[in-house]
Amino acid sequence: MTTYQAYFSKTDHKRILPPSWGHGPFPAKLEQNLALLDPNHMITMGSGTPNKDFFSVKNITVNHSIDLHYQKDAKDSHINSFYIGEKVKQSDVQKADSKIEELFEYADNTFGSYSTIDLVKKLTKKFEIFKDYKSNNFSEEDYDYCVTSGTSASSYYLCQLLLDDTKTILVEELTFTVIMGNVSMTGANVVPFNVNLNANDENGENPIDTKYLENLLKNWSTIHPKKPFPLVFYTIPVQNPTGLVQKIQHKREIYDILKKYKILVMEDDPYGYLTLTDDLKSNCDFNDKASFESQKQIYFSALKKTGSYLSIDTEGLVIRCESFSKIFGTGLRLGFIIGPKKIIDRVKNYIECSTREISGLSMTVFNQCCQGMDKLLCQNLKTNDIEQLDGWVQWCINLCVLHRHKQKVLYKELTENPVYASKRLFTCIKPTFGMFLFIGLNLNEFKSEALKSPQALTEAMQYMDYKLLENNLDAIIGTRLIVDINHSFKKSGFIRVTTSQIKNDKELAEAARRICTSIEQFFDEYLTKKQPYPVLL
Ligand SMILES: Cc1ncc(COP(=O)(O)O)c(C=O)c1O
């Protein structure tokens, strides 16, 4: 069988996506143990894909035909009907104001239909993304928008546009590895910058180590004599994997450093609308306009604490990538980019000759649901006196409340477990935004051999992954979420979990129990006579 190698381009081998979700290799004995586990009882905490509880769309009904209507009446068609999802009463279905052509013809624009671009602009305005914007150099009108099939695609276009083998990009040392794949496809250099794992709400510290960043840039030619000076800074402000949150004052500190060197900021913010603030009520009275308004204010003021780099961008250096994956549906493949017009113009060029516009079905379903959410809110509040897209705001609040509940239950279960409470074998970063919970192993105190070298740490974390899998739990170990093991091995002894696939509180409690058991077994067995099999890398 041919390897097809001769067919591939000479740069193809450089194009790799580090598979953060992968596991193994496994020793034979472990493989046997894993084969005995019931896959139906596996708890999935690795994937950040929200489960169906987080979908607004409950049903899609399709009526289609094999007849054509050229010179014929539509009434003559034989229709086959099917639906996906929950059963709904047909009498409840109303005609939407979108046309069927909007779904199945090319859109009016390759960078998103006008109606979706318009909607995205309205959402940006409503959420005051440019709120504090003030600049003599660059005005809000100097930015443009384009719709993409999510942030992975946005970062692909932007990397293709901005990077090549003469460029360098700065990336948080612990990160979402799709960016690494996208950078690798361009041949650019990637250099990590440090995160500050001690930052929290109480001490107010910046989750990015700004001293490190400042020094790195100031002494670039000494620290990285062979690498070009960086022109792009990629950051996830509600961080994946740590869950740390850059508040607006932190963003200002970082921006002020980058501004001196005219470095572009690529802000990848899919979790920015998911605040876990305790101020939101969990059982808001939906019949009462006043209580909706008060929830809305609480929600907006929680978001304002973090804001966007766009709101402080006086020089036209910020490119913001948003995604509806975590707040509407990953499968819809819908996101957008806001950036300086001249940059977005060039992104459109990539879109035009690669993916073109995203699916008309996705854009139309989203547009119609946003309108529908307003109708639903009006019904709930028994008034038509709401602002446009308030329904979307209520939807986002509902998502936040559900995420908060799940995160709180998991955090409580973990921190009440003796493996944490008395044995102190791990620490947790208390999540205040987003979907991730960071569990740091206390290697320093209880397994310091693992911190001796990047290799020692990688082996230790592989063993940690074995233990999680043996307890029938899928999570992601830190060594799979880093830019450079040599740079970050001392910070890579962690597990990232998310509650988004978990079905109920009972499963959350069970998940916490399995995590704690796995961690306890790791510390008890690893590098002792009790270790039943070797680690393979
Ligand atoms: C930081 C970050 N960016 C982007 C994505 C992917 O977003 P999308 O589904 O829009 O491609 C994720 C999701 O896992 C993420 O964590």
The ligand as an SDF file (V2000), in Angstrom:
LIG
                    3D

 16 16  0  0  0  0  0  0  0  0999 V2000
   -9.6480   29.0060   23.6000 C   0  0  0  0  0  0  0  0  0  0  0  0
  -10.4840   28.3160   22.5940 C   0  0  0  0  0  0  0  0  0  0  0  0
  -10.5880   28.8050   21.3750 N   0  0  0  0  0  0  0  0  0  0  0  0
  -11.3670   28.2120   20.4510 C   0  0  0  0  0  0  0  0  0  0  0  0
  -12.0630   27.0600   20.7280 C   0  0  0  0  0  0  0  0  0  0  0  0
  -12.8540   26.3980   19.6470 C   0  0  0  0  0  0  0  0  0  0  0  0
  -13.8600   27.2110   19.2430 O   0  0  0  0  0  0  0  0  0  0  0  0
  -14.6880   26.9120   17.9180 P   0  0  0  0  0  0  0  0  0  0  0  0
  -15.6210   25.7850   18.2160 O   0  0  0  0  0  0  0  0  0  0  0  0
  -15.3780   28.1980   17.7030 O   0  0  0  0  0  0  0  0  0  0  0  0
  -13.7310   26.5780   16.8290 O   0  0  0  0  0  0  0  0  0  0  0  0
  -11.9990   26.5160   21.9930 C   0  0  0  0  0  0  0  0  0  0  0  0
  -12.7720   25.2980   22.2900 C   0  0  0  0  0  0  0  0  0  0  0  0
  -12.5370   24.3170   22.7400 O   0  0  0  0  0  0  0  0  0  0  0  0
  -11.1760   27.1490   22.9490 C   0  0  0  0  0  0  0  0  0  0  0  0
  -11.0610   26.6560   24.1790 O   0  0  0  0  0  0  0  0  0  0  0  0
  1  2  1  0
  2  3  1  0
  2 15  2  0
  3  4  2  0
  4  5  1  0
  5  6  1  0
  5 12  2  0
  6  7  1  0
  7  8  1  0
  8  9  2  0
  8 10  1  0
  8 11  1  0
 12 13  1  0
 12 15  1  0
 13 14  2  0
 15 16  1  0
M  END
$$$$
